[in-house]
């Protein structure tokens, strides 16, 4: 059964769920609406209706798909690092995207430094994790 993603036209946050669903091999129907529902945090972004739940936070929607794929699920030792980067993205990077180019300078420096220090092309090494989808949709 496919999940349904409702989002506003042009909302970059919806890309997280779309990219995560693609990597997980999940079916995702996208509905573009002018009235995307507000999340519990008061933001207008995405609404993901799955066979199991309704999610309105973009990282939670992406996490749903990554968590449903055994190959994409982080190892126990990487779970804390994944959570760290998701919290950073939600608290630093995402708000900066709404404030414009000048506000993005510092978060992008942080992201670039982490990628440079990584043992591979992704934030946590040689394989893609949810944090890569969350933070890198800006550069795609």
URCORRA-V712606 format. One record per residue. N is the residue number from 1. OMEGA is omega as a letter, one per 20 degrees, with the letter a starting at -180 (NA if undefined). Layout:
BEGIN
n->N omega->OMEGA
n->N omega->OMEGA
END
This chain:
BEGIN
n->1 omega->a
n->2 omega->r
n->3 omega->a
n->4 omega->r
n->5 omega->r
n->6 omega->a
n->7 omega->r
n->8 omega->r
n->9 omega->r
n->10 omega->a
n->11 omega->a
n->12 omega->a
n->13 omega->r
n->14 omega->r
n->15 omega->r
n->16 omega->a
n->17 omega->a
n->18 omega->a
n->19 omega->a
n->20 omega->r
n->21 omega->r
n->22 omega->r
n->23 omega->a
n->24 omega->a
n->25 omega->a
n->26 omega->r
n->27 omega->a
n->28 omega->r
n->29 omega->a
n->30 omega->r
n->31 omega->r
n->32 omega->a
n->33 omega->r
n->34 omega->a
n->35 omega->r
n->36 omega->a
n->37 omega->r
n->38 omega->r
n->39 omega->r
n->40 omega->r
n->41 omega->r
n->42 omega->a
n->43 omega->r
n->44 omega->a
n->45 omega->a
n->46 omega->r
n->47 omega->a
n->48 omega->r
n->49 omega->a
n->50 omega->r
n->51 omega->a
n->52 omega->a
n->53 omega->r
n->54 omega->a
n->55 omega->r
n->56 omega->r
n->57 omega->a
n->58 omega->r
n->59 omega->r
n->60 omega->r
n->61 omega->r
n->62 omega->r
n->63 omega->r
n->64 omega->a
n->65 omega->r
n->66 omega->r
n->67 omega->a
n->68 omega->a
n->69 omega->a
n->70 omega->a
n->71 omega->a
n->72 omega->a
n->73 omega->a
n->74 omega->r
n->75 omega->a
n->76 omega->a
n->77 omega->r
n->78 omega->a
n->79 omega->r
n->80 omega->r
n->81 omega->r
n->82 omega->a
n->83 omega->r
n->84 omega->a
n->85 omega->r
n->86 omega->r
n->87 omega->r
n->88 omega->a
n->89 omega->a
n->90 omega->a
n->91 omega->a
n->92 omega->a
n->93 omega->a
n->94 omega->r
n->95 omega->r
n->96 omega->a
n->97 omega->r
n->98 omega->a
n->99 omega->r
n->100 omega->a
n->101 omega->a
n->102 omega->r
n->103 omega->a
n->104 omega->a
n->105 omega->a
n->106 omega->r
n->107 omega->r
n->108 omega->r
n->109 omega->r
n->110 omega->r
n->111 omega->r
n->112 omega->r
n->113 omega->r
n->114 omega->r
n->115 omega->r
n->116 omega->a
n->117 omega->a
n->118 omega->r
n->119 omega->a
n->120 omega->a
n->121 omega->a
n->122 omega->a
n->123 omega->a
n->124 omega->r
n->125 omega->a
n->126 omega->r
n->127 omega->a
n->128 omega->r
n->129 omega->r
n->130 omega->a
n->131 omega->r
n->132 omega->r
n->133 omega->a
n->134 omega->a
n->135 omega->a
n->136 omega->r
n->137 omega->r
n->138 omega->a
n->139 omega->a
n->140 omega->NA
END
